[in-house]
Amino acid sequence: MAAPQRSRNDALLMGFALTQAQSWLAKRGTDLPDDDRRFIELSRKMTRRRSRRMRLLIGGLALPIAAVLALVMVVVVRSAMRELQVVRPFMDRDVRPYVLTAKAEHTLKPKDTFGECASVPGKDYCPQMVVVPAGSFTMGAPDSQTVSNPGVQQLVRQVPVSTEPRHLVTITAAFAVSKYEVTFDEWDTSVANGNCGQIDDFGFGREQRPAIGVSWEGAKCYVTWLSKVTGKQYRLLSEAEYEYAARAGSLTAFPWGDQVGNNNANCKDCGSKWDALMTAPVGSFPPNAFGLYDMVGNVFEWVEDCWHGNYAAAPGDGSPWLISDCGKRVIRGGSWYYPAVAVQSAFRFWSLPATWGGTLGFRVARTLDTP
C-alpha cells in the first residue's frame, strides 16, 4: 500500500497551483466539494511538512559548513600572515640582495660559481651553482661497459635497465647545476621559510649531508620554492643534462676512468669510509672536470624525466622526456648503499614519484639568461 500512498502524495498540489487553490478555497470554499477541500488541505499540510524538513536539513548542515569555512579561513589567514611575517622578510634580507643581476648573469663563463642566497661559515641557505658549458655528447653505455649486464639486472630486481640505443645529445646553451647535492641545511631553510615538509636524516646527520628521504614530489616542492624566493627559473635536471654533467667530457665508465678505483665516491664497493653505511658530507670526494661534486655515489638523484625502458625516440636536445610512463620517474647516480656498477655514468633506474628513502636525494639546475 506504500506505493499508492506515495503516488497520491506526489500528485498533491504544490507551488503556484497550491497558492491558487488556497485562494479559491478562501473565497468560494462553500462551493467546493468536500473531497476537493480535503485535497487542498492535505496539499497544504504536506507542503508545510516538506518546508519544515528542508529547514531542519539546512539547519543541520549549517554548522558543519560554517566550521569548514572557518577552518579554511584560519588556514588562509595563517598562510597569509606567515608569508608577510616570515617568507617576505627572508626573501628581502637573505635572498633578493644576492640574486644575479642581468649584467652579471650575461658575463658568466663555464665553471663560474654563484649563489643567490646569503651564507654563513659552513652553511648556505640555498645551493651554490656551477656554470656548465653547452656541448654535445653520446648518451648511453658502450657494449664494453657493464651497465646492461645481468649483474645490474639482478641489482635492480631483474628489471631490465637499458641504455640503448646510444644517441647524440646536443645542449645548445650553458646552464647552471648545483655544485653539491641539495643539503639538509638548504632543505631545512625551505621548511622554515616555505611550505616544504620536514624530512628524516635516518640518523646519518643533517647540516652538510645530502638531504635524503625526499620524494620526486618533494624535490619539485623545493625547486618551486627556490624559484619563488629568487625570482629565477630553478628546476630539476633532465636525464640527458644529468649524464652530460656527470660525464663532464669523459667517455669512460666512471667520470674518473674505467675502474671504480678507491675513494672516488661513496658506494658499496667504492673504498670509502662511508661505503654501505651512510651518506657522506657533500664535497668529500674530488670534483669532476666541470667542478661538480658527487655526481655519482652518495645518493640517487631525482631528475625530471618520466621513465622509458630504452632510449628509442629520446629527445636529442637535452630536454626532459615527459611522454610515456610518468607514474615512474628517473633516478641517476647510484648511492652509498648500492654496488659500484650503479655509479657508472650511464646507469639509470626509476622510482615512484611519492617514494622516499635513505638513498634518495636530488640536486637542482637553473636556466641561465644568456645574451
matplotlib code that plots the C-alpha trace (Angstrom):
import matplotlib.pyplot as plt

x = [0.0, 3.0, 3.4, -0.2, 0.2, 3.4, 1.7, -1.1, 1.4, 3.3, 0.1, -0.7, -0.7, 2.5, 3.8, 1.7, -1.1, -1.5, -1.5, -4.3, -6.3, -6.0, -7.2, -10.1, -10.9, -10.9, -13.2, -15.5, -14.9, -18.6, -18.9, -16.2, -17.0, -15.7, -13.1, -11.6, -11.4, -9.7, -7.3, -6.3, -5.9, -3.8, -1.6, -1.2, -0.1, 2.3, 3.9, 4.4, 6.0, 8.4, 9.2, 9.9, 12.1, 14.1, 14.6, 15.8, 18.2, 19.6, 19.9, 21.8, 24.2, 24.8, 27.0, 29.4, 29.6, 30.3, 33.0, 34.7, 34.6, 36.0, 38.8, 39.6, 39.7, 42.1, 44.4, 44.3, 44.8, 47.7, 49.3, 49.0, 50.4, 53.3, 54.0, 54.1, 55.9, 58.4, 58.8, 58.9, 61.4, 63.6, 63.4, 64.2, 67.0, 68.6, 67.8, 67.0, 70.2, 72.2, 70.3, 72.3, 71.6, 71.0, 74.5, 76.2, 74.3, 75.3, 79.0, 79.0, 81.6, 81.8, 82.9, 82.0, 80.1, 77.4, 74.9, 71.7, 71.1, 73.0, 75.5, 77.4, 80.5, 79.7, 76.1, 74.4, 70.8, 70.4, 72.7, 76.0, 75.7, 78.3, 78.0, 78.1, 79.0, 76.9, 78.1, 77.4, 77.9, 76.9, 74.4, 74.3, 76.9, 79.2, 78.9, 82.3, 80.8, 78.6, 75.6, 73.2, 74.8, 72.9, 74.6, 72.9, 69.6, 70.0, 70.8, 67.5, 65.5, 65.6, 64.1, 65.9, 67.9, 68.6, 71.0, 70.4, 70.4, 73.3, 72.5, 73.9, 72.6, 73.4, 72.8, 72.8, 73.0, 75.0, 73.1, 73.9, 74.0, 74.3, 77.8, 76.6, 73.5, 71.0, 71.9, 69.9, 70.9, 69.3, 66.3, 65.6, 65.8, 62.9, 61.0, 61.5, 60.7, 58.3, 55.9, 58.1, 57.8, 60.2, 62.4, 64.2, 68.0, 67.8, 70.4, 73.1, 73.2, 71.9, 73.6, 76.1, 75.0, 72.7, 69.0, 67.6, 64.1, 63.0, 60.4, 60.3, 57.3, 59.3, 62.1, 59.6, 58.4, 61.9, 62.6, 59.2, 60.1, 63.6, 62.2, 59.7, 62.1, 64.8, 62.6, 64.7, 64.0, 65.3, 64.3, 65.4, 67.9, 66.7, 68.2, 70.3, 71.6, 72.4, 74.6, 76.2, 77.1, 78.2, 80.5, 82.0, 83.5, 84.6, 83.9, 84.8, 82.5, 83.0, 83.6, 87.2, 88.1, 87.1, 87.8, 86.0, 89.3, 89.5, 87.8, 86.5, 82.8, 80.6, 79.1, 79.1, 82.4, 84.0, 86.6, 85.4, 84.8, 81.1, 80.6, 77.3, 77.0, 75.6, 75.8, 79.0, 79.1, 78.8, 82.1, 84.0, 85.5, 87.2, 85.0, 84.6, 86.0, 83.1, 83.7, 80.7, 80.8, 79.1, 77.5, 77.7, 77.5, 76.3, 72.6, 70.5, 69.3, 65.9, 65.6, 62.6, 62.1, 59.4, 60.7, 61.4, 62.8, 65.2, 66.3, 64.3, 62.9, 64.6, 65.0, 68.3, 68.3, 68.8, 65.2, 63.3, 61.4, 57.9, 55.9, 55.2, 55.1, 55.1, 54.0, 57.7, 60.5, 64.1, 66.8, 70.5, 74.0, 73.8, 74.2, 76.1, 74.1, 74.4, 77.4, 79.9, 78.1, 75.3, 77.7, 78.7, 77.9, 75.3, 73.5, 69.8, 66.8, 63.4, 61.3, 57.7, 57.2, 56.0, 58.8, 61.3, 64.1, 67.7, 69.2, 67.2, 68.2, 68.5, 70.3, 69.0, 69.6, 69.0, 68.2, 70.5, 69.6, 72.3, 72.7]
y = [0.0, 2.3, 2.8, 4.1, 6.5, 7.8, 8.3, 10.2, 12.4, 13.0, 14.2, 16.8, 20.5, 22.5, 25.9, 28.3, 25.7, 25.3, 29.1, 29.4, 26.6, 28.0, 31.4, 29.8, 27.8, 31.1, 32.8, 30.0, 27.3, 26.5, 25.9, 23.2, 19.5, 18.0, 15.8, 18.9, 20.8, 17.8, 17.5, 21.2, 20.9, 17.7, 19.5, 22.5, 20.2, 18.2, 21.4, 22.6, 19.2, 19.5, 23.0, 22.0, 19.1, 21.4, 23.9, 21.2, 19.8, 23.3, 24.0, 20.6, 21.4, 25.0, 24.2, 21.8, 24.1, 27.1, 25.0, 24.1, 27.6, 28.9, 26.3, 27.3, 31.0, 30.2, 28.3, 31.1, 33.8, 31.9, 31.3, 35.0, 36.1, 33.6, 35.0, 38.5, 37.8, 35.1, 34.4, 38.0, 39.2, 36.2, 37.0, 40.7, 40.0, 36.8, 36.2, 39.2, 41.2, 38.1, 37.3, 37.8, 40.9, 40.6, 42.0, 39.6, 36.7, 37.6, 37.6, 34.1, 31.7, 27.9, 26.7, 30.1, 29.7, 31.7, 31.6, 33.5, 33.4, 34.5, 32.2, 31.9, 29.9, 26.2, 26.9, 28.0, 29.0, 27.8, 25.9, 27.1, 26.8, 26.0, 27.1, 24.0, 24.8, 24.0, 21.0, 17.6, 14.0, 10.4, 9.3, 5.7, 3.0, 1.3, -2.5, -2.8, -1.2, -3.3, -1.2, -3.6, -6.8, -9.5, -8.3, -4.9, -6.6, -8.6, -5.4, -3.8, -6.9, -8.3, -5.1, -4.5, -1.3, -0.2, 2.5, 1.8, 3.0, 5.3, 8.6, 12.1, 14.8, 18.5, 21.0, 24.4, 26.8, 26.9, 26.1, 26.0, 22.9, 22.9, 22.1, 19.6, 17.6, 19.7, 19.6, 19.4, 23.0, 24.1, 21.9, 23.0, 26.6, 25.8, 24.3, 27.3, 29.8, 28.0, 25.1, 22.0, 19.3, 18.0, 15.0, 12.4, 12.1, 8.4, 9.0, 10.0, 13.6, 16.8, 20.1, 19.5, 16.0, 15.4, 15.8, 12.3, 11.0, 13.3, 12.1, 13.4, 15.4, 16.8, 17.7, 19.6, 21.4, 22.6, 23.9, 25.7, 27.4, 28.3, 29.8, 31.8, 33.3, 34.1, 35.0, 32.8, 29.6, 26.8, 23.2, 19.6, 18.4, 16.4, 12.9, 14.0, 17.0, 14.8, 12.4, 15.2, 16.9, 13.7, 12.7, 16.2, 15.3, 11.8, 8.7, 6.2, 4.0, 6.3, 10.1, 9.4, 6.3, 2.8, 1.3, 2.2, 2.7, 3.7, 6.6, 8.3, 8.2, 6.7, 3.4, -0.2, -1.1, 2.4, 2.1, 5.0, 5.0, 5.6, 2.6, 0.8, 2.6, 6.1, 9.2, 11.3, 15.0, 16.7, 17.5, 14.7, 13.4, 15.2, 17.1, 16.1, 18.2, 20.6, 21.3, 19.3, 17.0, 13.7, 13.4, 9.7, 7.9, 9.2, 9.3, 8.6, 11.8, 12.6, 14.1, 15.5, 12.7, 10.1, 6.5, 4.8, 1.3, 2.4, 5.5, 4.8, 8.2, 10.0, 13.8, 14.9, 18.4, 17.6, 18.4, 16.2, 13.3, 13.6, 11.3, 7.7, 6.2, 9.3, 7.1, 6.4, 9.0, 8.5, 8.4, 8.7, 8.3, 5.3, 5.7, 4.7, 1.5, 0.2, -1.6, 0.3, -0.7, 1.8, 4.7, 4.4, 7.5, 5.8, 3.8, 4.6, 3.4, 4.7, 5.1, 6.1, 9.9, 9.5, 7.2, 8.4, 6.8, 6.9, 6.5, 9.2, 12.9, 15.4, 18.5, 21.4, 23.2, 26.8, 28.0, 30.9, 34.1, 34.3, 37.2]
z = [0.0, 0.4, -3.3, -3.9, -0.9, -2.4, -5.7, -4.1, -2.2, -5.4, -7.1, -4.4, -5.3, -4.9, -5.5, -7.6, -8.1, -4.3, -3.8, -6.3, -4.8, -1.3, -2.6, -4.3, -1.0, 1.0, -1.5, -2.6, -0.1, 0.3, -3.5, -3.4, -2.8, 0.4, -1.5, -3.1, 0.2, 1.8, -1.2, -0.9, 2.9, 2.5, -0.1, 2.3, 5.2, 3.0, 1.8, 5.4, 6.3, 3.4, 4.2, 7.9, 6.8, 4.5, 7.3, 9.6, 6.8, 6.1, 9.8, 10.3, 7.5, 8.5, 11.5, 9.7, 6.7, 8.9, 10.7, 7.4, 6.1, 9.4, 9.2, 5.6, 6.6, 9.5, 7.1, 4.6, 7.2, 8.8, 5.4, 4.5, 7.9, 7.5, 4.1, 5.4, 8.7, 7.7, 4.0, 2.7, 5.3, 4.5, 0.8, 1.3, 3.8, 2.7, -1.0, -3.2, -2.4, -3.7, -6.8, -10.0, -12.0, -15.7, -16.4, -14.0, -15.5, -19.0, -18.1, -16.6, -18.0, -17.8, -14.3, -12.7, -9.4, -7.8, -5.0, -4.8, -1.1, 2.0, 3.6, 6.9, 7.5, 6.9, 5.8, 2.6, 2.6, -1.0, -3.4, -4.8, -8.6, -11.2, -14.9, -17.2, -20.8, -23.9, -25.8, -27.3, -26.1, -26.8, -24.3, -23.2, -22.4, -24.9, -25.1, -23.4, -20.3, -17.9, -17.3, -19.1, -17.9, -15.9, -12.7, -13.0, -13.8, -10.6, -8.7, -9.7, -9.1, -12.6, -14.1, -17.4, -17.4, -21.0, -22.1, -25.8, -28.4, -27.8, -29.3, -29.8, -27.5, -28.2, -25.4, -27.1, -24.2, -20.9, -17.8, -14.1, -11.9, -8.1, -7.0, -4.5, -3.8, -2.0, 1.7, 4.8, 5.6, 2.3, 2.6, 6.2, 5.0, 2.7, 5.5, 7.8, 5.1, 2.7, 2.6, 2.1, 4.7, 7.3, 6.3, 8.3, 8.3, 9.2, 11.9, 9.4, 10.4, 8.8, 8.0, 5.1, 4.4, 1.4, 2.1, 2.0, 2.4, -0.4, -3.0, -6.5, -5.4, -2.5, -4.9, -7.1, -4.0, -3.3, -6.8, -6.8, -3.5, -4.7, -7.9, -5.9, -3.5, -6.1, -8.9, -11.2, -13.0, -10.9, -11.8, -11.7, -14.3, -17.3, -17.6, -20.5, -18.7, -15.7, -17.7, -19.6, -16.4, -14.7, -17.6, -17.9, -21.2, -20.2, -22.3, -19.6, -17.4, -14.4, -14.5, -13.4, -15.5, -16.4, -13.0, -9.8, -8.0, -4.4, -2.5, -5.6, -4.5, -1.8, -2.8, -1.6, -3.3, -3.6, -0.9, 1.2, 5.0, 4.4, 2.0, 2.6, 5.9, 5.4, 3.3, 3.3, 3.8, 0.4, -1.3, 0.4, -2.9, -5.8, -8.2, -11.9, -14.8, -14.6, -10.9, -9.7, -6.7, -6.0, -9.4, -8.8, -5.5, -2.1, -3.1, -6.1, -7.6, -9.0, -12.5, -14.3, -16.8, -17.0, -17.2, -20.5, -20.8, -23.5, -25.5, -28.7, -29.8, -26.9, -27.3, -28.8, -27.4, -23.7, -22.8, -20.3, -21.8, -20.4, -22.6, -21.6, -18.1, -15.8, -12.9, -12.7, -12.6, -13.4, -10.8, -11.5, -10.0, -7.6, -3.8, -0.7, -0.4, -4.0, -5.7, -7.9, -11.1, -10.2, -10.0, -13.7, -15.6, -17.8, -15.1, -14.9, -13.0, -11.7, -8.6, -8.0, -7.5, -4.0, -2.9, -0.4, 1.5, 2.8, -0.7, -2.5, -2.8, -5.6, -7.0, -8.9, -12.2, -13.2, -16.7, -17.5, -19.3, -21.9, -24.3]

ax = plt.figure().add_subplot(projection="3d")
ax.plot(x, y, z, "-o")
ax.set_aspect("equal")
plt.show()
